[in-house]
């Protein structure tokens, strides 16, 4: 087979893996075949680097992985960070103050540590920790004060909310800080704030340049709002069948769901000429 699009970039949760946190056999087979024919397959996720590295290594991927929504880019085999964006302590504190005013709990991501002011038995936090495989460090007092006191350089700030609360918090944070920070959602219960310009779309462009692949020969796939910049930047932007409606509306192609082997379908449809 002849490779058509030389770079395929996939989101992880809700896209590459199914709802049971598994990579389906047909997806794994399609990725391996695509790579064996000379294609480059990469993962671009909102997860922290510590969480995604074991996953892409288990897939036996080589090259670069994108973490923190595009803020961090690293070499899979060595773990060496090639790009490490973020917010300085004052910027992160501004975001935290707004969330504090609104009465929401906060996770702050400073390199490979999650600091949280959620209670240890909070069911949303416990489920989140279980999924990403990283335990948060609990702090007392205001997160905004903690960030400044410890001079934390933060890749992102996140609130875990109920599905009913997500849209209102997303809209409110867009209104408050959206001109200075990237406000997005990576799941039905997550509202995330990261440095403006450090998004998945810019990360995709970085990969295309790194691998010397024309942007029109790239494919990107995702399921949520944090994937929007990536599917718009790619030559072909794909939304999986379970994706949020705004992503489907913007996509060039809507595949089957993550539970039905979406990435296998996308690779077979666009990976080869």
N, C-alpha and C positions, 0 to 999 in steps of 0.2 A: 504493500500500500504506500501511497505517496502522501506525505504530510501537506495539509493545506494551511491551516492556522498553526503556527509554530509554538505558540504560548497559550495555554489554557490555565486560567486562575480561578480557583473556587474558594468561596466562603466555607467554613467548617461546620458549625452547628446549624442544623436546619437545612443544610445544603448537601455537603459531602457525606455526613453521617445521618442515620435515620433517627427516629424519635426515641430509640432505645440505645443511642450512643454507639451504634455499630456502623462499620463500613460494609455494605453488602458485597457478597462475593463477585457479583457482576460488575460492580463499580471498581473494585480492586483489580479485576481482570482487565477492564477497559483502560485503566490508568497504566498498568504495566505494559500493555500492548502498545499504547500511544507512545510511551517513553522508549520502548524498544525500537520503534520506527523512527525515532529521532525527535519527537516532540518534547516540549518542556511543560511539566505540570507543576503548579505551585499553589500553596494555600495562603489565603489572606483572611485573617480572622481578627475579631475584637478581643480574643483571649490574650492574656499576658504570655510572654515568651516562655516562662517556666511551665505553663500549662500546655502549650501547643508543641513544643519541641519533642516530647516523648511520643506524641501522636504521629507526627510526620516522619520521625525516625522509624517507628513501627511499620509505616507504609513503605519504608526504604527509599524515601525521596531524597534527592540530592539538591545541591544549590541553595537557593534562598527561601526563607519563609518570612511572611509579613505578620506581625503581631500588633496588638493595641490599635486596631483600625488603620494601620499605616504609619503609626508613630515610630515603630521599631521594625527594622529589617535586619535579619541575622542569617549567618551561614548555618545550615542544618547540622552538618557533620561536626563542626568545631564549636558551635554556639557563639562564635565571635559576632559581636554586634557591628554592623556596617553603618547603620543609621540609628540614632537615638534622639528622637525629638521629645518634646514635653513642655510643660508649663513650669515657670519658676514658682517659688513658694508664694509670692504675692498674687500671682495670677490664679493659682490653685485655691488660695484662701478666698479670693473674690467669688469663685464658683461655689465654694463651700458655704460662704455667708448667705448667698442667695437660697441655697437648699435649706439651710438652718432657719432662715426667715419663713420659709414655707412649711417647716415642720417635718422634713423628710430625713431619714437616716442616710448615711453617707459611707461609701467605700472610696478610699484614695489609693491609687496605685503608684508607688514610688519604686521604679525599677522592678525588682522581683519580690516586693513585699506589698501585701494588701493590708491597709490599716482601716479598721471599721469602728463605728460607734453603734452598730446594731447589737442587740443582746445576743449572747452566744446561743441561746435556744430559739432565736427567731427562725421560723420554718422556711422563709424565703432564703435567708442567708445560708442555712444548713443545706438546702437543696442546691444552691448555687455552688457552694464549696465542694459538694459531692460531685457535681458535674465537671468542674474545672480541675479538680484534684489538688487544690491549694487551700490551706487553712489561713484565715485572716488573723491579724493581730488586733486585739481589742484595746481600745483606748477609752479613757474617761474624759469628760469635759468637751469643749467645742472643738470640732475637727479643724475649723479655720484657725484657731489659736495653735493647735498642735502642729499644723503644717508650717506655720511661720516660725514657731519656736524651734523646730527641728530642721528648718531650712530645706524642706523636701522638694526635690525636683520630680514632678509628677507626670506620668504619661497620660493618665485620665482620672476623672472623678465620676462616680456612678451612684445612682440610687436604685434600689430594688423595691418595686412597688407592686400593687395588685394590678391585674389587667384593666380593671375599671379606672384606676388612677393614672395609667401611663399616658394617655393622650393629653389629659389636662396638664400634667407636669411637663411633658414634652413641649407643649405650646407655651406654657408660662416661662420656661427656661429659654426657649427660642426668643421670646419677647424681651427677656431681661438681659441675656448675654450673647444672643445669637450673632450679633455684629462683631463680636470679639473672639468667640469660641465656636467650635463645631459641636452642635447639639444633635444627637441622633439616638436611634433605638436599634439594638441588636437582637432583641427578643421581646415577647409580649409583656414582660415584667421589668425591663431594664431601660433606664434613661441614662445616656452616657454623654459626658462632656470632655472634649479633648482639644488640643491646639488647632486653631483654624489653619487649613492648608495641609495638615497632616492627616489625610484621609485615604481611603482605599483607592480612589481614582488616581491620586498622585503616586501612590505606591505601585500601581499597575504600570504607569508610565515609566517609573524608575526601573522596574523589571524588564520592560520591553527594551529600554535603552541598554541596560546591563547585558542582556542576551543578544543585543543587536537584531531585534525582530521589529519590523514595521508595526506601528500600532494598529493598522488595519488588518493585520494578520494575528490579532489577539482575540481571545474569547474570555469573557468573565461571567461568572454565575453566582447568584446569591438569593437570599430569601427575605431580607429585611431592609429597613431604611438606611442602615449604615453601609449597605452594598450599592446604593444608588449611584454614587459618584463613580464607582468602579464599572458598573455596567454601561454608564454613559460614556466613559473614557475608552472602553474597549471597542475594537472593530466590530464585534458582535456581542451584544449584551443580553444575557439570559436570566430569566427569573424561573425558579423552580415552581412546580405546581402549588406548593403550599406557601408561596411568598405573599407578603403584604401587597394589597392591591396597588398602591403607588408604584411599587417595583414592577409589577406586571404591566402597568400602563406605560412605563418607560422602556420596557424591554423590547428587543428585536424578536425574541422567541421565548415562549413559555413552555417549559418542559413538563414531564410528569413530576410527581412529588419526590421529596427526599426518601420517602419510604418505598418508592417504586423504582429506584435506581436512576434518579435524575442525571447525575454526572455521567453515567455510562451512556445514556441517550445523547447527551450534549457532545460528548467526545466522538461518538460514532457519526453524528450528524454534521459536525463542523470541523472535526480534527483532520479529516482526510479529504482529498480531492477526488 
